[in-house]
């Protein structure tokens, strides 16, 4: 960009000259004023300043474009300023990214987040509401739970009444118990990534619920058949009720453990699962010991007790453990 100092001086002098009107119209007006007896004094023309600095040539002002931002060696780039500006920004960002990538380290894959399904909260809320309802309509529910673990009521005639299993209150208790046992099984399977990818979590939980209900129903029918064959229907009726009580009270404890796993961090998840499995084992042993007490009160030979336990209790458990350990 070149600026002529001489042109600027001439522009100033021309402006000064234009202040004096020397046109034909102005002379006519002056003559008219002078003829009327009014004196007229024309403006003096300021002389142009003498250029004592310039040698007659235009001074050259040099603009240094060190970043090569505006001027380039190729004149056609001046008309493509936005494109050149964007291209240079892209190159600078690319260089900055390359220098940053040299200092970065290879990241690690984030671990999976089990037990974070949204539907779990609805199952927990539903189970909580059902337990509140059960405690309001059956105030002896938790009292009977204490009697079960303290081995009270073994051999009582009231403990042989099979009609209590078909009451609507008993049906609700069984339903929420099966749901909670299935929920605990789902949490363990989800934590140890046992659930196949093609099966949704809620569907797997429902499958666990069906398996639990089917297993207890199968044990119920098996005890009925054994009682009819052996002629000891009263003893096996009491044992059937003992089986249902064991699963009901186990479900309460497992429900508390599931809440601790899902919504607290007081204990590690593995320790809580081990506590749940340990509780299941203790409940199972209490059930077997109560069955042993029933045999003693009935004065039945211990040989039949051992035969029954080996054929219908221990053998299915061993087969199940063998199957589960074979999966891992």
C-alpha positions as CSV (number, residue, x, y, z in Angstrom):
1,X,0.0,0.0,0.0
2,X,1.8,3.3,-1.2
3,X,0.7,6.9,-0.1
4,X,1.9,10.0,-1.9
5,X,2.7,12.9,0.4
6,X,2.7,15.4,-2.5
7,X,-0.9,14.4,-3.4
8,X,-2.0,15.1,0.1
9,X,-0.5,18.6,0.0
10,X,-2.2,19.3,-3.3
11,X,-5.5,18.2,-1.8
12,X,-5.1,20.7,1.0
13,X,-4.2,23.5,-1.3
14,X,-7.1,22.7,-3.6
15,X,-9.4,22.8,-0.6
16,X,-8.1,26.3,0.3
17,X,-8.6,27.5,-3.2
18,X,-12.2,26.3,-3.3
19,X,-13.0,28.7,-0.5
20,X,-12.7,31.6,-3.0
21,X,-15.5,31.7,-5.5
22,X,-14.1,33.0,-8.8
23,X,-16.9,31.8,-11.1
24,X,-18.8,34.1,-13.4
25,X,-21.8,34.1,-11.1
26,X,-19.7,35.4,-8.3
27,X,-18.3,38.2,-10.3
28,X,-21.7,39.3,-11.3
29,X,-22.8,39.4,-7.7
30,X,-19.7,41.3,-6.7
31,X,-20.2,43.9,-9.4
32,X,-23.8,44.3,-8.3
33,X,-22.8,44.8,-4.7
34,X,-20.1,47.3,-5.7
35,X,-22.5,49.2,-7.8
36,X,-24.8,49.6,-4.9
37,X,-22.2,51.5,-3.0
38,X,-21.0,48.6,-0.8
39,X,-17.3,48.1,-0.8
40,X,-16.2,44.5,-1.6
41,X,-12.8,43.0,-0.6
42,X,-12.0,39.7,-2.2
43,X,-10.4,37.0,-0.2
44,X,-6.7,36.5,-0.4
45,X,-5.5,33.3,-1.9
46,X,-3.2,31.4,0.4
47,X,0.0,30.4,-1.3
48,X,0.7,26.8,-1.7
49,X,3.3,25.5,0.7
50,X,6.7,24.8,-0.8
51,X,7.7,21.2,-0.8
52,X,11.2,21.3,0.6
53,X,11.3,17.6,1.6
54,X,10.2,15.6,-1.3
55,X,12.4,15.2,-4.4
56,X,9.4,14.9,-6.6
57,X,8.9,11.2,-6.4
58,X,6.3,9.4,-4.3
59,X,7.6,8.0,-1.0
60,X,7.4,4.3,-0.7
61,X,6.0,2.8,2.6
62,X,6.9,-0.9,3.1
63,X,4.6,-3.1,5.0
64,X,6.2,-6.3,6.4
65,X,3.9,-9.3,6.3
66,X,6.0,-11.7,8.4
67,X,3.2,-14.3,8.8
68,X,2.5,-14.2,5.0
69,X,-1.1,-13.5,6.1
70,X,-2.2,-10.9,3.5
71,X,0.4,-10.7,0.8
72,X,1.8,-13.8,-0.9
73,X,4.1,-14.4,-3.7
74,X,1.1,-15.3,-5.9
75,X,-1.2,-12.4,-6.4
76,X,-4.3,-14.6,-7.1
77,X,-4.4,-15.6,-3.4
78,X,-5.5,-12.1,-2.5
79,X,-8.9,-12.7,-3.8
80,X,-9.2,-16.0,-1.9
81,X,-8.5,-14.6,1.6
82,X,-11.2,-16.7,3.5
83,X,-10.0,-19.9,2.0
84,X,-6.3,-19.2,2.7
85,X,-7.2,-18.1,6.3
86,X,-9.2,-21.3,6.9
87,X,-6.5,-23.5,5.3
88,X,-3.8,-22.0,7.5
89,X,-6.0,-22.5,10.6
90,X,-6.5,-26.1,9.7
91,X,-2.8,-26.7,9.3
92,X,-2.0,-25.0,12.6
93,X,-4.7,-27.1,14.4
94,X,-3.3,-30.3,12.7
95,X,0.2,-29.5,13.9
96,X,-1.1,-28.9,17.4
97,X,-3.0,-32.2,17.4
98,X,0.1,-34.1,16.2
99,X,2.2,-32.6,19.0
100,X,-0.5,-33.4,21.5
101,X,-0.9,-37.0,20.3
102,X,2.8,-37.6,20.9
103,X,2.4,-37.0,24.6
104,X,-0.8,-39.1,25.0
105,X,-0.8,-42.6,26.3
106,X,-3.0,-45.5,25.2
107,X,-6.2,-45.5,27.2
108,X,-7.8,-48.5,29.0
109,X,-11.2,-49.8,28.2
110,X,-13.8,-48.8,30.7
111,X,-15.1,-51.8,32.7
112,X,-18.8,-52.8,32.4
113,X,-21.3,-51.3,34.8
114,X,-23.4,-54.2,36.2
115,X,-26.4,-53.8,38.4
116,X,-27.4,-50.5,36.7
117,X,-30.6,-51.5,35.0
118,X,-33.4,-48.9,35.3
119,X,-36.1,-51.5,35.9
120,X,-34.5,-52.7,39.1
121,X,-35.9,-49.8,41.0
122,X,-39.5,-50.7,40.1
123,X,-39.0,-54.3,41.2
124,X,-37.5,-53.2,44.5
125,X,-40.4,-50.7,45.1
126,X,-43.0,-53.3,44.3
127,X,-41.4,-55.8,46.7
128,X,-41.2,-53.1,49.4
129,X,-44.9,-52.3,49.0
130,X,-45.9,-55.9,49.1
131,X,-43.9,-56.5,52.3
132,X,-45.5,-53.5,53.9
133,X,-48.9,-54.8,52.9
134,X,-48.0,-58.3,54.2
135,X,-46.9,-56.9,57.6
136,X,-50.2,-55.0,57.9
137,X,-52.5,-58.0,57.0
138,X,-50.4,-60.7,58.7
139,X,-48.9,-59.2,61.8
140,X,-47.4,-62.6,62.8
141,X,-45.3,-62.9,59.7
142,X,-42.0,-61.6,61.2
143,X,-42.8,-63.2,64.6
144,X,-43.1,-66.6,62.8
145,X,-39.8,-65.9,61.2
146,X,-38.1,-65.7,64.6
147,X,-39.8,-68.9,65.6
148,X,-38.5,-70.7,62.5
149,X,-34.8,-69.8,63.2
150,X,-35.2,-70.7,66.9
151,X,-36.7,-74.1,66.1
152,X,-40.0,-73.3,67.8
153,X,-43.3,-75.0,66.9
154,X,-41.8,-78.3,65.7
155,X,-44.5,-81.0,65.8
156,X,-47.4,-78.7,66.5
157,X,-50.7,-79.6,64.9
158,X,-51.0,-76.1,63.5
159,X,-47.8,-76.5,61.6
160,X,-49.4,-79.3,59.6
161,X,-52.4,-77.4,58.3
162,X,-51.9,-77.4,54.5
163,X,-54.8,-75.0,54.0
164,X,-52.7,-72.1,55.0
165,X,-50.7,-72.5,51.8
166,X,-53.7,-71.9,49.6
167,X,-54.9,-68.7,51.3
168,X,-54.6,-65.5,49.3
169,X,-52.3,-64.0,51.9
170,X,-50.0,-67.0,51.6
171,X,-50.1,-66.6,47.8
172,X,-48.9,-63.0,48.0
173,X,-46.1,-64.0,50.4
174,X,-45.0,-66.8,48.1
175,X,-45.1,-64.4,45.1
176,X,-42.9,-61.7,46.6
177,X,-40.6,-64.4,48.0
178,X,-40.1,-66.0,44.6
179,X,-39.5,-62.6,43.0
180,X,-36.8,-61.6,45.5
181,X,-35.0,-64.9,45.2
182,X,-35.0,-64.5,41.5
183,X,-33.8,-61.0,41.8
184,X,-30.9,-62.1,44.0
185,X,-30.0,-64.8,41.4
186,X,-30.1,-62.1,38.7
187,X,-27.8,-59.8,40.5
188,X,-25.2,-62.5,41.0
189,X,-25.4,-63.5,37.3
190,X,-25.2,-59.9,36.2
191,X,-22.2,-59.1,38.4
192,X,-20.2,-62.1,37.2
193,X,-21.4,-61.5,33.6
194,X,-23.1,-64.9,33.4
195,X,-26.1,-63.5,31.4
196,X,-25.9,-64.0,27.7
197,X,-25.9,-60.9,25.5
198,X,-29.0,-62.0,23.6
199,X,-31.1,-62.2,26.7
200,X,-32.3,-58.9,28.3
201,X,-31.8,-58.4,32.0
202,X,-35.5,-58.2,32.9
203,X,-36.1,-61.4,30.9
204,X,-33.3,-63.2,32.7
205,X,-34.8,-62.1,36.1
206,X,-38.2,-63.4,35.0
207,X,-36.6,-66.7,34.0
208,X,-35.0,-66.9,37.5
209,X,-38.4,-66.3,39.0
210,X,-40.0,-69.1,37.0
211,X,-37.2,-71.5,37.9
212,X,-37.5,-70.7,41.6
213,X,-41.3,-71.1,41.6
214,X,-41.0,-74.3,39.5
215,X,-38.4,-75.8,41.8
216,X,-40.4,-75.2,45.0
217,X,-43.6,-76.5,43.3
218,X,-41.7,-79.6,42.2
219,X,-40.4,-80.1,45.8
220,X,-44.0,-79.7,47.0
221,X,-45.3,-82.4,44.7
222,X,-42.4,-84.7,45.5
223,X,-43.2,-84.5,49.2
224,X,-46.9,-85.2,48.6
225,X,-46.0,-88.3,46.6
226,X,-43.5,-89.5,49.2
227,X,-46.0,-88.9,52.0
228,X,-48.7,-90.8,50.3
229,X,-46.4,-93.7,49.5
230,X,-44.9,-93.9,53.0
231,X,-48.2,-93.3,54.8
232,X,-46.7,-90.4,56.8
233,X,-48.7,-87.7,55.2
234,X,-48.8,-85.5,58.4
235,X,-45.1,-85.5,58.8
236,X,-44.5,-84.6,55.1
237,X,-47.2,-81.9,55.3
238,X,-45.4,-80.3,58.1
239,X,-42.2,-80.6,56.1
240,X,-43.8,-78.9,53.1
241,X,-44.9,-76.0,55.3
242,X,-41.3,-75.8,56.6
243,X,-40.0,-75.7,53.1
244,X,-42.2,-72.7,52.2
245,X,-41.3,-70.9,55.5
246,X,-37.6,-71.4,54.7
247,X,-37.9,-69.8,51.3
248,X,-40.1,-66.9,52.6
249,X,-37.7,-65.9,55.4
250,X,-34.7,-66.5,53.1
251,X,-36.3,-64.1,50.6
252,X,-36.6,-61.3,53.2
253,X,-32.8,-61.6,54.0
254,X,-31.9,-61.7,50.3
255,X,-34.1,-58.7,49.7
256,X,-32.2,-56.7,52.3
257,X,-28.9,-57.8,50.7
258,X,-30.1,-56.8,47.2
259,X,-30.9,-53.3,48.5
260,X,-27.4,-53.0,50.1
261,X,-25.8,-54.1,46.8
262,X,-27.8,-51.8,44.6
263,X,-28.0,-48.6,46.6
264,X,-25.2,-48.6,49.2
265,X,-21.4,-48.8,49.3
266,X,-20.9,-49.8,52.9
267,X,-19.7,-53.3,52.0
268,X,-18.2,-54.7,48.9
269,X,-20.5,-56.4,46.4
270,X,-18.7,-59.7,46.6
271,X,-18.9,-59.9,50.4
272,X,-22.6,-59.2,50.2
273,X,-23.1,-61.9,47.7
274,X,-21.1,-64.3,49.9
275,X,-23.3,-63.3,52.8
276,X,-26.4,-64.1,50.7
277,X,-25.1,-67.5,49.7
278,X,-24.1,-68.2,53.3
279,X,-27.6,-67.3,54.5
280,X,-29.0,-69.6,51.9
281,X,-26.8,-72.4,53.2
282,X,-27.7,-71.7,56.8
283,X,-31.5,-71.6,56.0
284,X,-31.1,-74.9,54.2
285,X,-29.4,-76.6,57.1
286,X,-32.0,-75.2,59.5
287,X,-34.7,-76.7,57.3
288,X,-33.0,-80.1,57.3
289,X,-32.5,-80.0,61.1
290,X,-36.2,-79.2,61.6
291,X,-37.0,-82.2,59.4
292,X,-34.7,-84.3,61.6
293,X,-36.6,-83.1,64.7
294,X,-39.9,-84.0,63.0
295,X,-38.7,-87.5,62.4
296,X,-37.6,-87.8,66.1
297,X,-41.0,-86.6,67.4
298,X,-42.8,-89.1,65.1
299,X,-40.5,-92.0,66.3
300,X,-39.6,-92.9,62.7
301,X,-36.5,-94.8,62.0
302,X,-33.5,-92.7,61.2
303,X,-32.7,-95.0,58.3
304,X,-35.7,-93.6,56.4
305,X,-34.6,-90.1,57.2
306,X,-31.1,-90.8,55.7
307,X,-32.6,-92.5,52.7
308,X,-35.0,-89.6,52.1
309,X,-32.3,-87.0,52.5
310,X,-29.8,-88.7,50.2
311,X,-32.4,-89.4,47.5
312,X,-34.4,-86.2,47.5
313,X,-32.3,-83.5,49.2
314,X,-28.6,-84.1,48.8
315,X,-28.5,-85.7,45.4
316,X,-30.4,-82.9,43.6
317,X,-28.2,-80.3,45.3
318,X,-25.0,-82.1,44.3
319,X,-26.2,-82.4,40.7
320,X,-27.0,-78.7,40.7
321,X,-23.6,-77.8,42.1
322,X,-21.9,-80.0,39.6
323,X,-23.8,-78.4,36.7
324,X,-23.1,-74.8,37.9
325,X,-19.4,-75.5,38.5
326,X,-19.1,-77.0,35.0
327,X,-20.3,-73.8,33.5
328,X,-17.3,-71.8,34.8
